[in-house]
Amino acid sequence: MIRKLIITAFDNFIINTVIEDGRAAEIHCYKTDDLSRIRVGDIYIGKVKKIAANINAAFIEIAPGVECYYSLEKNRNPYFTNKYGKKSLCIGDELLVQIEREAVKTKVPTVTSNLNFTGKYMVLTTENKRLGISSKLGKKKQEQLKSLFADESFENGGFIVRTNAGNAEKETILQEKQRLESQWLHLQKIADTRKVFSLLKKSPSEFLLDLQNIYQDGLEAILAEDQALFEDVKTYLNEYQPEDVKKLIHYQDHLLPLHKLYAIENLLTECRHERVWMKSGAYLVIQPTEALTVIDVNSGKCILKKHTEDAFLKINIEAAKEAARQIRLRNLSGIILIDFINMKDEKSLVSLIEVLRGELKKDPVTTSFIDVTKLQLVEITRKKVRKPFHEIFTKA
């Protein structure tokens, strides 16, 4: 597979578009006026404001009047800069916390004391001091990576090896491990000299983080058009991913800008529509709600010579591929239900599920096939890592 990352500024947004084999697979939109806000990955010295034992949680201030939710169950071993009581967590305690989830509507931000230092090939975790390897890598590759870490120490933190490590050199992976450990040790050193509410580590702009999160396999080029964007990307790559600097291209064709070349305007319009037409004449209806997202498959203008099981399977397979693509494009998350055209043959359903599983594996974000209900509704879950498309653009 040939991949390209297109970075362009358009209509007060920075837009990253991932192209796979000539077709858009992901589109991430970032408001230019949001780039300085509190964001996921920022690390602060927080102060415990109150403890809510009834929900097994605490609320921690990261700035005067800015409270964040903190799970007591998930965070067992925080790094304190000032400890004021004998209990595991007390009001007034000062500790290192990282923004885990941004504020959403009426919900306050979520913070964690299990700090993550994310690289291209792995993530260092400060509390979970063990080795984890991406399940998307085959068993043989997982065993190879386990042996790579056999003699490594986990004293400074645990590591989650990412899918991108599958094609990386041993030396490159170990160099990144050392770099992430150095970041954590340096942060501890400066934390002991800083006051409460200090911002110790500012996460790079979200559009830059896409550079480490995109699948590296087959990535041939990173194209940036705007001069300032090009310089920002170049600086980031030089610091964090020097091996990728050679892939960066400053696109300068003013007669055919990137958003025209890759039809990004049309893509933005399509992602706002509920209805998605497919080549066969069938279509999807995609409807996000507060609780879940429903994707309905309709035969539409598809002309069937016979309403046979094979014909329905053909439409459903096309729909499975397009639904998986739309889930990535629109960055849908949480519970997702797909209502395929009903099929009577169990073998047809098994074939459809096999195709769908294969398509979902292409998604860098954790996406799981759960089950098929008695009404043949397919249940999927997808981890939320950023705002879905409809929340960003409908309010733009």
Secondary structure, 3 states (H helix, E strand, C coil): CCEEEEEEEECCEEEEEEEECCEEEEEEEEEHHHCCCCCCCCEEEEEEEEEEHHHCEEEEEEECCEEEEEECCCCCCCCEEECCCCCCCCCCCEEEEEEEECCECCECCEEECCCEEECCCEEEECCCCCEEECCCCCHHHHHHHHHHCCCCCCCCCEEEECHHHHHCCHHHHHHHHHHHHHHHHHHHHHHCCCCCCCEEECCCCHHHHHHHHCCCCCEEEEEECCHHHHHHHHHHHHHHCHHHHHHEEECCCCCCCHHHHCCHHHHHHHCCCCEEECCCCCEEEEEECCCCEEEEEECCCCCCCCCCHHHHHHHHHHHHHHHHHHHHHCCCCEEEEEECCCCCCHHHHHHHHHHHHHHHCCCCCCEEEEEECCCCEEEEEECCCCCCHHHHHCCC
